[in-house]
Amino acid sequence: MEAIIRPNQESAALLVALLVAKELRAQPSLVLGLATGRTMESVYDRLARMHQAEHLDFSLCRTFNLDEYVGLAPADPHSYRYYMNERLFRRVNIDLRNTHLPNGLAADLDAECRQYEEKIQRCGGIDLQLLGIGKAGHIGFNEPLSALRSRTRVKALSSATVEQNAGFFGAANVPRRVITMGVGTILESRRCLLLATGPSKAAIIAQAVEGPITSMISASALQLHGRCTVVLDEAAASQLQASDYYRWIFDNEPEWEEFR
Ligand code: F6R
């Protein structure tokens, strides 16, 4: 795992967008894993603007989102399909048939989960997986005690996540169940890129990045991944113990020169 610290939310999101754009240019048929949530909004906005200004090409790109609410139709403004369509897919030249989210309305949810894993396999696996982190440490919706080898499945949301999402729904209406890729599914992607910004993520980032690996904090499992980059702003990095070392890496290592 490597941690990269940028001065503010905007520069952290820009770096993530630039890393995605670089991989997409190198491999136009990239299989891109996507996350939703507030943190990702500025990444998708940047990517859409790169498409408009620099012709960043999504025509061959395939995407798989981490999760979807059970019981919400794609046209529901609270669904993650709707979020993705509005924030990214309609703003770039992606073929909607190449974009995948679990179907939260499937009659047989377990079969839907199995088929989602099979679709990822048929596309050759995920090349680059974008991730956010919940305040209790989830990636996707892998809530506390999610098995580190878990696969795509139905998961009940913790009360912390329900509270975190209440702003979107109004507290009483937050769906309690989701389909989410498992921790094991996420760990199989060839590269992971986690973005966390703001002071509310500082404590959980310190635990996930520098604390012990534990199923209580599913993001800590990313320490097992061979190629995981955690991009932070100063606020989210403020409780890390080795932040001077992480800053030195970004400022000095040749790999980061083009992004400085
Ligand atoms: C959503 C997802 C979640 C979010 C996380 C952070 O697809 O996978 O893990 O990334 O809850 O959400 P925000 O960015 O709203 O704080």
Residues whose N, C-alpha, C, O or C-beta is under 5 A from the ligand:
A	BS01	F6R	A35 T36 G37 R38 T39 M40 L66 D67 L131 G132 I133 G134 H138 I139 G140 F141
